[in-house]
Amino acid sequence: MSNTTPVFDAACRRCDRLSNFLDDVARRHPDYFARPVPPFGDPDAALLIVGLAPGMHGANRTGRPFTGDHAGILLYRTLYEYGFSSQPVSEASSDGLELKRCRISNAVKCLPPQNKPATAEIRNCNSFLRAELDTVPQQGVVLALGKIAHDAVLRAYGLPLSHYRFAHAAEHAIEGRTLLDSYHCSRYNTQTRRLTESMFQGIFQRARELLGDSE
């Protein structure tokens, strides 16, 4: 499928509610990034990680996905352990961290109120996600963190949600790539142990296997 939509638009204001909310956040927190948060990592990555949306005091503050919030602690540590990151901690967009063969993005690029994007907002951002999915090579892996990210990937490919059930560690063959599912590494999921560190490590071990990395 040919797609002329860019992967990211820093000036996007497709969603009135999100744009107005970010304007208000920028007034209240003038030192915050408070704009659409760009994808981060290798532009030619074979592993694309898709989260939900920037967090208020995480990516919305720092301008880098999963940086500065609780969810990023486990994510970046695990990326480092499995050879996808140059360092185990992501503190700021200027900290020198680099991702290897990996890129991190979100289904919705703007901070939503109460961390809950509306369905229409997810759809408005979906063409950017589709363009990004097109950059993943054949035999590559798309890792969806949570059901909303999983559903957003399916919508981007124009696939029926009912045919691809979300479950932790589920795998789906899609257009020559593998969609790999994981519970989101949110504070709630890790503190309730719905997602344990070993479970999350298993996801990245499997991603390496799918990418042909047997080390």
N, CA, C and O of each residue as an XYZ file, in Angstrom:
860
protein
N       0.849     -1.201      0.000
C       0.000      0.000      0.000
C       0.883      1.249      0.000
O       1.744      1.408      0.865
N       0.665      2.116     -0.961
C       1.422      3.365     -1.027
C       0.787      4.388     -0.095
O      -0.436      4.500     -0.025
N       1.620      5.128      0.613
C       1.103      6.090      1.584
C       1.962      7.349      1.509
O       3.170      7.303      1.745
N       1.328      8.468      1.179
C       2.061      9.731      1.071
C       1.989     10.542      2.360
O       2.591     11.612      2.443
N       1.273     10.059      3.358
C       1.202     10.752      4.640
C       2.558     10.686      5.336
O       3.193      9.631      5.333
N       3.018     11.787      5.932
C       4.275     11.720      6.685
C       4.116     10.887      7.942
O       3.006     10.691      8.437
N       5.239     10.400      8.452
C       5.219      9.629      9.695
C       4.815     10.507     10.874
O       4.229     10.024     11.843
N       5.130     11.803     10.788
C       4.877     12.692     11.921
C       4.708     14.119     11.425
O       5.370     14.539     10.476
N       3.812     14.866     12.075
C       3.609     16.275     11.759
C       3.682     17.060     13.062
O       2.763     17.009     13.881
N       4.773     17.782     13.248
C       4.984     18.518     14.497
C       3.967     19.630     14.702
O       3.756     20.083     15.827
N       3.336     20.071     13.615
C       2.372     21.169     13.699
C       0.926     20.676     13.628
O       0.011     21.477     13.437
N       0.713     19.384     13.779
C      -0.628     18.823     13.619
C      -1.603     19.397     14.649
O      -1.295     19.479     15.838
N      -2.797     19.795     14.163
C      -3.884     20.247     15.030
C      -5.206     19.651     14.532
O      -6.232     20.330     14.491
N      -5.159     18.381     14.160
C      -6.352     17.707     13.634
C      -7.450     17.569     14.687
O      -8.637     17.557     14.361
N      -7.047     17.466     15.941
C      -8.011     17.218     17.018
C      -8.167     18.472     17.873
O      -7.249     18.843     18.605
N      -9.308     19.114     17.783
C      -9.515     20.358     18.520
C      -9.322     20.180     20.022
O      -8.661     20.995     20.666
N      -9.901     19.109     20.584
C      -9.813     18.902     22.028
C      -8.360     18.759     22.465
O      -7.950     19.375     23.449
N      -7.579     17.961     21.754
C      -6.187     17.740     22.135
C      -5.350     18.988     21.925
O      -4.508     19.319     22.759
N      -5.573     19.684     20.818
C      -4.808     20.905     20.541
C      -5.075     21.964     21.594
O      -4.146     22.609     22.080
N      -6.342     22.146     21.949
C      -6.693     23.143     22.961
C      -6.143     22.752     24.334
O      -5.715     23.605     25.111
N      -6.162     21.451     24.618
C      -5.628     20.983     25.895
C      -4.125     21.231     25.972
O      -3.624     21.677     27.004
N      -3.401     20.946     24.885
C      -1.959     21.203     24.871
C      -1.647     22.690     24.999
O      -0.675     23.068     25.652
N      -2.468     23.533     24.377
C      -2.274     24.982     24.534
C      -2.388     25.376     25.999
O      -1.609     26.188     26.498
N      -3.367     24.793     26.682
C      -3.572     25.101     28.096
C      -2.415     24.565     28.946
O      -1.945     25.243     29.859
N      -1.957     23.339     28.640
C      -0.830     22.760     29.371
C       0.418     23.616     29.189
O       1.167     23.833     30.141
N       0.643     24.100     27.979
C       1.819     24.936     27.704
C       1.780     26.229     28.501
O       2.819     26.728     28.933
N       0.577     26.775     28.697
C       0.450     27.998     29.511
C       0.740     27.710     30.983
O       1.374     28.509     31.673
N       0.265     26.557     31.450
C       0.462     26.211     32.863
C       1.858     25.681     33.157
O       2.362     25.821     34.272
N       2.482     25.070     32.147
C       3.821     24.493     32.313
C       4.696     24.960     31.155
O       4.944     24.188     30.229
N       5.164     26.189     31.182
C       5.912     26.741     30.049
C       7.224     26.022     29.753
O       7.789     26.189     28.672
N       7.713     25.224     30.701
C       8.954     24.482     30.470
C       8.705     23.080     29.907
O       9.655     22.341     29.648
N       7.428     22.708     29.717
C       7.096     21.397     29.160
C       7.165     21.434     27.634
O       7.018     22.493     27.024
N       7.387     20.276     27.028
C       7.399     20.150     25.570
C       6.030     20.534     25.010
O       5.938     21.376     24.117
N       4.959     19.914     25.536
C       3.558     20.299     25.271
C       3.235     20.481     23.784
O       2.602     21.461     23.392
N       3.672     19.538     22.980
C       3.368     19.509     21.544
C       3.223     18.051     21.130
O       3.485     17.163     21.942
N       2.817     17.776     19.901
C       2.848     16.380     19.447
C       4.250     15.801     19.649
O       5.245     16.426     19.283
N       4.318     14.609     20.229
C       5.614     14.004     20.560
C       6.069     13.119     19.402
O       5.351     12.198     19.011
N       7.263     13.387     18.844
C       7.721     12.613     17.694
C       8.151     11.213     18.076
O       8.488     10.964     19.234
N       8.146     10.293     17.121
C       8.735      8.973     17.361
C      10.217      9.132     17.709
O      10.846     10.133     17.365
N      10.756      8.132     18.393
C      12.147      8.186     18.821
C      12.856      6.884     18.479
O      12.352      5.799     18.771
N      14.027      6.995     17.859
C      14.827      5.811     17.609
C      15.318      5.715     16.180
O      15.368      6.703     15.448
N      15.678      4.507     15.805
C      16.245      4.215     14.495
C      15.175      4.357     13.414
O      14.169      3.649     13.466
N      15.357      5.249     12.435
C      14.350      5.411     11.385
C      14.193      4.173     10.509
O      13.175      4.022      9.834
N      15.193      3.281     10.509
C      15.128      2.051      9.723
C      14.930      0.827     10.613
O      15.338     -0.280     10.260
N      14.307      1.032     11.756
C      14.182     -0.027     12.760
C      13.394     -1.227     12.249
O      12.431     -1.086     11.496
N      13.827     -2.410     12.677
C      13.087     -3.631     12.399
C      12.075     -3.916     13.505
O      11.170     -4.731     13.325
N      12.226     -3.247     14.649
C      11.284     -3.368     15.765
C      10.658     -2.010     16.024
O      11.348     -1.062     16.399
N       9.351     -1.918     15.823
C       8.605     -0.697     16.113
C       7.716     -0.954     17.322
O       6.865     -1.843     17.294
N       7.914     -0.178     18.381
C       7.111     -0.291     19.595
C       6.044      0.796     19.559
O       6.353      1.974     19.375
N       4.785      0.398     19.736
C       3.671      1.340     19.694
C       3.010      1.394     21.065
O       2.458      0.400     21.539
N       3.070      2.561     21.696
C       2.380      2.779     22.954
C       1.038      3.451     22.725
O       0.541      3.475     21.600
N       0.451      3.994     23.775
C      -0.858      4.630     23.665
C      -0.738      6.112     23.327
O      -1.120      6.531     22.235
N      -0.212      6.904     24.253
C      -0.134      8.355     24.077
C       0.869      8.912     25.085
O       1.189      8.236     26.062
N       1.368     10.119     24.873
C       2.287     10.723     25.849
C       1.628     10.898     27.214
O       0.431     11.173     27.304
N       2.415     10.737     28.272
C       1.938     11.006     29.622
C       2.167     12.465     29.988
O       3.096     13.099     29.487
N       1.327     12.988     30.851
C       1.388     14.405     31.221
C       2.780     14.836     31.683
O       3.327     15.815     31.177
N       3.347     14.113     32.636
C       4.629     14.517     33.206
C       5.782     13.646     32.693
O       6.895     13.704     33.215
N       5.501     12.845     31.669
C       6.525     12.034     31.035
C       6.878     12.618     29.680
O       7.544     13.651     29.593
N       6.426     11.948     28.614
C       6.769     12.388     27.251
C       6.263     13.791     26.949
O       6.914     14.535     26.217
N       5.114     14.164     27.500
C       4.609     15.516     27.265
C       5.529     16.576     27.875
O       5.564     17.717     27.414
N       6.259     16.195     28.897
C       7.220     17.119     29.521
C       8.567     17.086     28.797
O       9.170     18.130     28.550
N       9.034     15.886     28.461
C      10.394     15.729     27.943
C      10.497     15.766     26.428
O      11.550     16.097     25.883
N       9.398     15.426     25.739
C       9.433     15.388     24.287
C       9.954     14.093     23.705
O      10.210     14.020     22.503
N      10.120     13.064     24.532
C      10.564     11.748     24.066
C       9.618     10.676     24.614
O       9.315     10.693     25.807
N       9.146      9.751     23.786
C       8.213      8.723     24.261
C       8.746      7.962     25.469
O       9.903      7.541     25.491
N       7.892      7.793     26.469
C       8.175      6.985     27.663
C       9.344      7.527     28.488
O       9.929      6.783     29.276
N       9.687      8.772     28.330
C      10.806      9.344     29.076
C      10.289     10.288     30.157
O       9.601     11.268     29.871
N      10.634      9.973     31.401
C      10.209     10.801     32.517
C       8.994     10.294     33.248
O       8.529     10.930     34.194
N       8.456      9.134     32.820
C       7.306      8.586     33.548
C       7.614      7.160     34.002
O       8.628      6.577     33.617
N       6.735      6.616     34.816
C       6.979      5.313     35.431
C       7.064      4.203     34.392
O       7.894      3.303     34.519
N       6.226      4.253     33.374
C       6.215      3.193     32.371
C       7.557      3.063     31.668
O       7.950      1.966     31.272
N       8.256      4.172     31.514
C       9.531      4.140     30.820
C      10.646      3.468     31.590
O      11.635      3.039     30.997
N      10.506      3.368     32.912
C      11.563      2.753     33.717
C      11.781      1.308     33.271
O      12.904      0.912     32.958
N      10.708      0.529     33.244
C      10.809     -0.877     32.837
C      11.119     -0.999     31.354
O      11.913     -1.851     30.955
N      10.501     -0.156     30.533
C      10.703     -0.262     29.091
C      12.163     -0.048     28.715
O      12.750     -0.885     28.030
N      12.752      1.048     29.147
C      14.124      1.340     28.729
C      15.132      0.386     29.363
O      16.140      0.057     28.738
N      14.881     -0.061     30.582
C      15.774     -1.046     31.190
C      15.757     -2.350     30.396
O      16.800     -2.967     30.178
N      14.562     -2.764     29.965
C      14.445     -4.007     29.206
C      15.040     -3.862     27.811
O      15.677     -4.788     27.309
N      14.838     -2.712     27.186
C      15.453     -2.473     25.880
C      16.973     -2.604     25.971
O      17.605     -3.193     25.095
N      17.541     -2.062     27.017
C      18.992     -2.141     27.210
C      19.436     -3.591     27.423
O      20.425     -4.035     26.841
N      18.700     -4.320     28.256
C      19.057     -5.702     28.558
C      19.049     -6.583     27.308
O      19.801     -7.554     27.221
N      18.195     -6.238     26.346
C      18.071     -7.068     25.142
C      18.729     -6.443     23.918
O      18.446     -6.834     22.785
N      19.595     -5.484     24.147
C      20.438     -4.965     23.084
C      19.822     -3.943     22.161
O      20.354     -3.681     21.082
N      18.694     -3.354     22.569
C      18.027     -2.377     21.716
C      18.310     -0.934     22.111
O      17.872     -0.015     21.420
N      19.032     -0.714     23.208
C      19.282      0.631     23.704
C      20.720      0.765     24.190
O      21.320     -0.207     24.649
N      21.268      1.966     24.089
C      22.650      2.218     24.495
C      22.803      2.418     25.999
O      23.919      2.362     26.516
N      21.705      2.649     26.705
C      21.767      2.822     28.155
C      20.427      2.434     28.772
O      19.405      2.469     28.088
N      20.413      2.064     30.054
C      19.212      1.500     30.670
C      18.220      2.514     31.216
O      17.113      2.150     31.613
N      18.606      3.778     31.239
C      17.739      4.796     31.821
C      17.555      5.938     30.825
O      18.520      6.429     30.238
N      16.304      6.351     30.645
C      15.995      7.485     29.774
C      15.469      8.614     30.643
O      14.373      8.524     31.195
N      16.266      9.691     30.763
C      15.921     10.767     31.683
C      15.461     12.034     30.972
O      14.587     12.745     31.469
N      16.048     12.318     29.812
C      15.735     13.546     29.081
C      16.103     13.353     27.623
O      16.907     12.482     27.290
N      15.523     14.158     26.759
C      15.794     14.017     25.332
C      17.234     14.360     24.980
O      17.694     14.068     23.877
N      17.949     14.986     25.925
C      19.341     15.384     25.694
C      20.352     14.471     26.382
O      21.526     14.827     26.488
N      19.913     13.288     26.855
C      20.801     12.454     27.661
C      21.724     11.547     26.846
O      22.505     10.792     27.424
N      21.650     11.607     25.527
C      22.547     10.835     24.685
C      22.117      9.407     24.410
O      22.820      8.681     23.707
N      20.986      8.987     24.942
C      20.518      7.622     24.717
C      20.208      7.408     23.234
O      19.631      8.274     22.577
N      20.601      6.240     22.721
C      20.301      5.873     21.344
C      19.650      4.493     21.319
O      20.030      3.603     22.080
N      18.673      4.326     20.442
C      18.066      3.022     20.242
C      18.703      2.340     19.045
O      19.106      2.992     18.082
N      18.791      1.001     19.119
C      19.423      0.207     18.078
C      18.397     -0.736     17.455
O      17.809     -1.567     18.148
N      18.190     -0.606     16.166
C      17.233     -1.450     15.427
C      15.809     -1.302     15.955
O      14.955     -2.145     15.682
N      15.554     -0.252     16.697
C      14.283     -0.104     17.403
C      13.814      1.345     17.337
O      14.629      2.268     17.340
N      12.507      1.540     17.278
C      11.914      2.873     17.348
C      10.662      2.783     18.220
O       9.955      1.775     18.224
N      10.410      3.863     18.956
C       9.246      3.917     19.841
C       8.322      5.029     19.364
O       8.768      6.138     19.068
N       7.045      4.723     19.293
C       6.047      5.704     18.889
C       4.788      5.507     19.725
O       4.763      4.690     20.645
N       3.756      6.258     19.396
C       2.474      6.132     20.083
C       1.331      6.150     19.088
O       1.433      6.734     18.010
N       0.240      5.499     19.469
C      -0.952      5.508     18.624
C      -1.502      6.920     18.494
O      -2.026      7.290     17.443
N      -1.385      7.711     19.558
C      -1.804      9.114     19.578
C      -0.595      9.938     19.991
O       0.010      9.677     21.031
N      -0.244     10.921     19.194
C       1.002     11.654     19.417
C       0.861     12.808     20.410
O       1.868     13.358     20.855
N      -0.372     13.185     20.765
C      -0.607     14.310     21.678
C      -1.150     13.827     23.014
O      -1.875     12.835     23.082
N      -0.798     14.526     24.055
C      -1.305     14.234     25.396
C      -2.823     14.377     25.435
O      -3.341     15.440     25.095
N      -3.561     13.320     25.845
C      -5.010     13.445     26.009
C      -5.376     13.745     27.463
O      -4.666     13.315     28.372
N      -6.460     14.466     27.697
C      -6.912     14.677     29.075
C      -7.169     13.349     29.771
O      -7.732     12.429     29.177
N      -6.760     13.251     31.024
C      -6.915     12.029     31.825
C      -6.276     10.805     31.165
O      -6.632      9.668     31.477
N      -5.337     11.045     30.258
C      -4.657      9.953     29.546
C      -5.614      9.061     28.776
O      -5.332      7.882     28.567
N      -6.754      9.618     28.348
C      -7.766      8.829     27.640
C      -8.124      9.502     26.322
O      -8.967     10.398     26.298
N      -7.493      9.082     25.218
C      -7.874      9.648     23.922
C      -9.244      9.128     23.490
O      -9.610      7.991     23.787
N      -9.985      9.963     22.795
C     -11.265      9.549     22.231
C     -11.006      8.708     20.982
O      -9.956      8.810     20.349
N     -11.987      7.879     20.650
C     -11.850      7.023     19.462
C     -11.576      7.853     18.219
O     -10.754      7.469     17.387
N     -12.254      8.985     18.083
C     -12.055      9.844     16.911
C     -10.627     10.378     16.863
O     -10.066     10.555     15.782
N     -10.038     10.636     18.032
C      -8.662     11.142     18.072
C      -7.663     10.059     17.668
O      -6.673     10.336     16.991
N      -7.934      8.830     18.088
C      -7.090      7.711     17.668
C      -7.161      7.554     16.154
O      -6.147      7.319     15.497
N      -8.362      7.685     15.610
C      -8.529      7.565     14.153
C      -7.850      8.722     13.423
O      -7.259      8.521     12.362
N      -7.927      9.920     13.976
C      -7.284     11.075     13.334
C      -5.780     10.902     13.225
O      -5.161     11.392     12.280
N      -5.195     10.211     14.182
C      -3.745     10.011     14.207
C      -3.329      8.751     13.443
O      -2.140      8.484     13.272
N      -4.312      7.989     12.989
C      -4.026      6.664     12.445
C      -3.233      6.687     11.142
O      -2.470      5.761     10.867
N      -3.405      7.731     10.342
C      -2.657      7.774      9.079
C      -1.163      7.950      9.330
O      -0.343      7.448      8.561
N      -0.801      8.660     10.405
C       0.615      8.779     10.759
C       1.177      7.422     11.170
O       2.301      7.066     10.817
N       0.371      6.673     11.923
C       0.811      5.343     12.335
C       0.958      4.436     11.125
O       1.911      3.662     11.047
N       0.035      4.519     10.185
C       0.128      3.687      8.986
C       1.414      4.002      8.212
O       2.100      3.092      7.747
N       1.730      5.266      8.081
C       2.961      5.649      7.390
C       4.180      5.097      8.115
O       5.159      4.691      7.489
N       4.110      5.088      9.431
C       5.228      4.569     10.201
C       5.342      3.055     10.074
O       6.445      2.516      9.986
N       4.212      2.379     10.065
C       4.219      0.930      9.885
C       4.831      0.554      8.537
O       5.493     -0.477      8.420
N       4.612      1.384      7.530
C       5.169      1.114      6.209
C       6.695      1.132      6.195
O       7.309      0.583      5.280
N       7.317      1.759      7.201
C       8.783      1.805      7.261
C       9.371      0.535      7.868
O      10.573      0.296      7.760
N       8.530     -0.280      8.506
C       9.024     -1.523      9.112
C       9.274     -2.541      7.999
O       8.366     -2.821      7.217
N      10.476     -3.097      7.911
C      10.778     -4.009      6.809
C      10.020     -5.327      6.921
O       9.515     -5.675      7.989
N       9.946     -6.045      5.828
C       9.400     -7.396      5.857
C      10.189     -8.234      6.861
O      11.407     -8.098      6.978
N       9.489     -9.087      7.571
C      10.034     -9.908      8.660
C      10.311     -9.077      9.908
O      10.891     -9.580     10.871
N       9.901     -7.813      9.900
C      10.054     -6.987     11.078
C       8.966     -7.265     12.104
O       8.054     -8.057     11.866
N       9.078     -6.600     13.250
C       8.159     -6.817     14.369
C       7.555     -5.495     14.813
O       8.260     -4.501     14.986
N       6.240     -5.499     14.995
C       5.536     -4.369     15.590
C       5.053     -4.824     16.960
O       4.248     -5.750     17.061
N       5.535     -4.186     18.001
C       5.163     -4.542     19.374
C       4.127     -3.549     19.881
O       4.419     -2.364     20.038
N       2.925     -4.032     20.136
C       1.843     -3.191     20.639
C       1.773     -3.308     22.156
O       1.589     -4.398     22.698
N       1.921     -2.169     22.837
C       1.833     -2.147     24.292
C       0.402     -1.795     24.685
O       0.044     -0.621     24.776
N      -0.409     -2.823     24.916
C      -1.789     -2.619     25.309
C      -2.769     -2.768     24.157
O      -2.398     -2.708     22.985
N      -4.028     -2.966     24.524
C      -5.053     -3.237     23.512
C      -5.334     -2.042     22.622
O      -5.599     -2.219     21.433
N      -5.285     -0.827     23.160
C      -5.571      0.343     22.323
C      -4.519      0.463     21.225
O      -4.851      0.746     20.074
N      -3.259      0.251     21.572
C      -2.205      0.276     20.554
C      -2.405     -0.862     19.552
O      -2.250     -0.665     18.347
N      -2.744     -2.038     20.044
C      -3.025     -3.198     19.188
C      -4.129     -2.868     18.183
O      -3.987     -3.111     16.985
N      -5.224     -2.314     18.686
C      -6.348     -1.972     17.808
C      -5.959     -0.885     16.806
O      -6.392     -0.914     15.654
N      -5.142      0.071     17.249
C      -4.728      1.149     16.351
C      -3.894      0.597     15.192
O      -4.031      1.052     14.056
N      -3.040     -0.373     15.473
C      -2.244     -0.998     14.414
C      -3.155     -1.701     13.417
O      -2.974     -1.572     12.206
N      -4.131     -2.440     13.923
C      -5.056     -3.138     13.031
C      -5.843     -2.157     12.165
O      -6.023     -2.385     10.969
N      -6.312     -1.067     12.772
C      -7.047     -0.054     12.004
C      -6.155      0.551     10.923
O      -6.603      0.798      9.804
N      -4.896      0.784     11.266
C      -3.972      1.367     10.294
C      -3.795      0.453      9.084
O      -3.619      0.928      7.962
N      -3.840     -0.837      9.310
C      -3.735     -1.797      8.222
C      -5.083     -2.084      7.561
O      -5.149     -2.812      6.570
N      -6.156     -1.510      8.110
C      -7.484     -1.750      7.546
C      -8.003     -3.145      7.829
O      -8.750     -3.703      7.025
N      -7.618     -3.717      8.962
C      -7.993     -5.087      9.293
C      -9.087     -5.115     10.361
O      -9.130     -4.232     11.218
N      -9.968     -6.111     10.322
C     -11.044     -6.210     11.321
C     -10.504     -6.577     12.697
O      -9.738     -7.531     12.833
N     -10.901     -5.826     13.708
C     -10.394     -6.058     15.057
C     -10.780     -7.442     15.570
O     -10.032     -8.060     16.328
N     -11.929     -7.919     15.161
C     -12.436     -9.188     15.689
C     -11.616    -10.387     15.227
O     -11.710    -11.459     15.826
N     -10.820    -10.232     14.181
C     -10.039    -11.354     13.648
C      -8.671    -11.497     14.302
O      -7.974    -12.487     14.076
N      -8.282    -10.513     15.113
C      -6.943    -10.518     15.713
C      -7.076    -10.168     17.195
O      -7.026     -8.997     17.571
N      -7.242    -11.168     18.012
C      -7.525    -10.957     19.429
C      -6.276    -10.511     20.178
O      -5.199    -11.082     20.009
N      -6.436     -9.485     21.006
C      -5.331     -9.037     21.854
C      -5.173     -9.966     23.049
O      -6.151    -10.313     23.711
N      -3.936    -10.364     23.317
C      -3.604    -11.118     24.524
C      -2.108    -10.963     24.747
O      -1.343    -10.840     23.791
N      -1.700    -10.970     25.979
C      -0.269    -10.837     26.248
C       0.491    -11.979     25.587
O       0.149    -13.149     25.758
N       1.527    -11.625     24.828
C       2.393    -12.560     24.096
C       1.732    -13.152     22.855
O       2.289    -14.061     22.240
N       0.549    -12.651     22.474
C      -0.069    -13.118     21.229
C       0.730    -12.611     20.033
O       1.337    -11.541     20.082
N       0.718    -13.398     18.959
C       1.415    -13.032     17.730
C       0.449    -13.120     16.554
O      -0.363    -14.041     16.467
N       0.553    -12.145     15.650
C      -0.323    -12.095     14.485
C       0.521    -11.768     13.254
O       1.296    -10.811     13.264
N       0.369    -12.560     12.205
C       1.073    -12.305     10.948
C       0.287    -11.276     10.146
O      -0.876    -11.497      9.808
N       0.934    -10.144      9.842
C       0.265     -9.044      9.138
C       1.205     -8.470      8.087
O       2.234     -7.880      8.415
N       0.842     -8.648      6.829
C       1.588     -8.062      5.703
C       3.092     -8.320      5.782
O       3.900     -7.416      5.571
N       3.452     -9.559      6.086
C       4.856     -9.941      6.117
C       5.592     -9.563      7.379
O       6.800     -9.772      7.483
N       4.877     -9.008      8.341
C       5.466     -8.620      9.619
C       4.735     -9.355     10.742
O       3.684     -9.956     10.516
N       5.282     -9.305     11.930
C       4.620     -9.901     13.085
C       4.153     -8.815     14.030
O       4.946     -7.979     14.465
N       2.871     -8.824     14.348
C       2.340     -7.974     15.406
C       2.411     -8.780     16.693
O       1.753     -9.811     16.834
N       3.215     -8.299     17.622
C       3.435     -8.958     18.909
C       2.781     -8.111     19.998
O       3.013     -6.904     20.078
N       1.967     -8.748     20.829
C       1.214     -8.019     21.857
C       1.850     -8.152     23.233
O       2.407     -9.192     23.581
N       1.754     -7.080     24.003
C       2.152     -7.116     25.409
C       1.209     -6.245     26.218
O       0.690     -5.245     25.721
N       0.992     -6.627     27.459
C       0.347     -5.687     28.362
C       1.206     -4.432     28.432
O       2.430     -4.500     28.325
N       0.562     -3.301     28.609
C       1.289     -2.037     28.717
C       2.097     -2.022     30.010
O       1.652     -2.534     31.038
N       3.291     -1.429     29.948
C       4.175     -1.373     31.120
C       3.829     -0.183     32.018
O       4.718      0.520     32.496
N       2.566      0.031     32.236
C       2.088      1.142     33.056
C       2.334      0.872     34.540
O       2.565     -0.264     34.953
N       2.281      1.934     35.321
C       2.431      1.784     36.775
C       1.377      0.822     37.327
O       1.691     -0.036     38.152
N       0.136      0.961     36.876
C      -0.937      0.096     37.379
C      -0.639     -1.371     37.077
O      -0.751     -2.222     37.959
N      -0.263     -1.666     35.844
C      -0.038     -3.064     35.465
C       1.156     -3.671     36.181
O       1.122     -4.844     36.551
N       2.214     -2.889     36.383
C       3.387     -3.445     37.050
C       3.182     -3.550     38.560
O       3.644     -4.509     39.177
N       2.497     -2.578     39.160
C       2.292     -2.638     40.604
C       1.290     -3.711     41.006
O       1.403     -4.291     42.086
N       0.311     -3.980     40.147
C      -0.650     -5.053     40.420
C      -0.122     -6.402     39.960
O      -0.759     -7.432     40.185
N       1.035     -6.399     39.318
C       1.692     -7.591     38.801
C       0.871     -8.285     37.716
O       1.032     -9.481     37.472
N       0.011     -7.539     37.084
C      -0.584     -8.058     35.855
C       0.520     -8.263     34.820
O       0.483     -9.193     34.015
N       1.503     -7.363     34.869
C       2.703     -7.491     34.045
C       3.911     -7.524     34.967
O       4.193     -6.548     35.661
N       4.624     -8.642     34.976
C       5.837     -8.747     35.774
C       7.053     -8.472     34.884
O       6.960     -8.480     33.657
N       8.178     -8.232     35.528
C       9.393     -7.976     34.768
C       9.762     -9.169     33.895
O      10.181     -8.997     32.750
N       9.608    -10.376     34.429
C       9.950    -11.564     33.636
C       9.008    -11.727     32.449
O       9.435    -12.164     31.381
N       7.738    -11.383     32.620
C       6.806    -11.428     31.494
C       7.228    -10.462     30.396
O       7.174    -10.792     29.211
N       7.647     -9.271     30.798
C       8.049     -8.260     29.823
C       9.360     -8.664     29.140
O       9.534     -8.454     27.940
N      10.260     -9.233     29.904
C      11.507     -9.723     29.314
C      11.225    -10.801     28.281
O      11.891    -10.868     27.248
N      10.242    -11.639     28.559
C       9.878    -12.690     27.612
C       9.424    -12.131     26.283
O       9.686    -12.723     25.235
N       8.748    -10.998     26.315
C       8.293    -10.352     25.079
C       9.494     -9.924     24.235
O       9.497    -10.120     23.019
N      10.490     -9.354     24.856
C      11.652     -8.874     24.099
C      12.559    -10.017     23.659
O      13.221     -9.928     22.625
N      12.585    -11.081     24.440
C      13.294    -12.268     23.984
C      12.634    -12.813     22.728
O      13.314    -13.201     21.778
N      11.305    -12.840     22.726
C      10.581    -13.324     21.550
C      10.778    -12.393     20.364
O      10.911    -12.858     19.232
N      10.799    -11.084     20.605
C      11.030    -10.133     19.510
C      12.382    -10.393     18.861
O      12.506    -10.344     17.637
N      13.399    -10.670     19.678
C      14.716    -10.972     19.127
C      14.692    -12.253     18.300
O      15.318    -12.333     17.243
N      13.972    -13.242     18.787
C      13.872    -14.488     18.019
C      13.187    -14.254     16.682
O      13.622    -14.779     15.657
N      12.129    -13.475     16.690
C      11.410    -13.188     15.444
C      12.281    -12.418     14.453
O      12.125    -12.549     13.239
N      13.196    -11.617     14.986
C      14.094    -10.849     14.137
C      15.336    -11.635     13.714
O      16.213    -11.117     13.022
N      15.391    -12.913     14.151
C      16.510    -13.758     13.763
C      17.744    -13.567     14.592
O      18.846    -13.915     14.166
N      17.575    -13.013     15.781
C      18.709    -12.787     16.691
C      18.688    -13.887     17.734
O      17.846    -13.874     18.632
N      19.590    -14.825     17.629
C      19.600    -15.996     18.510
C      20.534    -15.859     19.698
O      20.679    -16.792     20.488
N      21.175    -14.690     19.831
C      22.118    -14.516     20.943
C      21.394    -14.526     22.287
O      22.031    -14.392     23.332
